Amino acid sequence: MALLRNSDQTIRRFIGDIIEDVVGNRTQLRLTREELLKLLISFSKRNRLEGDSRATLDEWLLSLNHSVFYKDYVVKYIPVVDALSFQWVPPWENMVWASEIRNANLKQDLCESITEMTFGEFEYLMRQVFIRTGWASDIAVTKASQDDGIDFHGKYIGEPSGLVLPLVGQAKHWKTKVGSEEIRTFLGSIAIRNDHRNVVGVYVSTSGFTEKAQEMIRKAPNQIIPFDIGSLAEMMITKKIGVSKMIIKGTGLDSGFWNDLHA
């Protein structure tokens, strides 16, 4: 009979059996030391291996402190829970497919993240978004007691002229559409300013605008830039605000090359 302890090849055979017989179709699994010991004793009998299974397992778990990749699984011993972890890693083809789905759903993900924000968080999101647009700067959130119908203000930078104008904004994190009355109030807040003729307004309503509100925005004496949650998310994606590019680099087997060899 062969000895149970020593070779990496024996460890990998043991892991391979666990993946095939125990892990199955699961994407992740943890096995305790006692569960592993029972599996190792059974593995030893099937393969006619001699040795102290408990001592061998202790030795193997120490070697598995560093991740091992086998049969599409990352296998690693986690001392804090005294268990062996199996985590499925999708093939390269699945990663590409998954990235395409995630890209397609990015706008929806952004919209959901915005919807889940509190009103206070949403106001500060406005600052973080608009200072990164390229056409706004010096954005500050107005204190609630001093807002006079204005939630944030700053400077508007005309494109491509570079002309700098005052900017004021309103942010409505509502479940209903903004109507003409709210737009009228916003325009009134602009009109009482000394520099009202040059002010550019930004109005963000997560639930959009009624038809009358949209008509009032179009006919307003000042330029008003409206955003609903969809157009806000689209701008954030275009300007790469609150999103980051994920790059996956790696090398896999060339299936065409190997298939040709077996033809």
Secondary structure, DSSP 8 states (H G I E B T S, - for coil): -EESSS-HHHHHHHHHHHIIIIITT-SEEEEEHHHHHHHHHHHHHHTTEES-HHHHHHHHHHHTTS-EEETTEEEEEEGGGTEEEEEE---HHHHHHHHHHHHHTHHHHHHHHHHTS-HHHHHHHHHHHHTTSSSEEEEEE--GGG-TT-SEEEEEE-TTT--EEEEEEEEE--SS-B-HHHHHHHHHHHHTSTTGGG-EEEEEETT-B-HHHHHHHHH-SSEEEEE-HHHHHHHHHHTT-S------------HHHHHHHH-
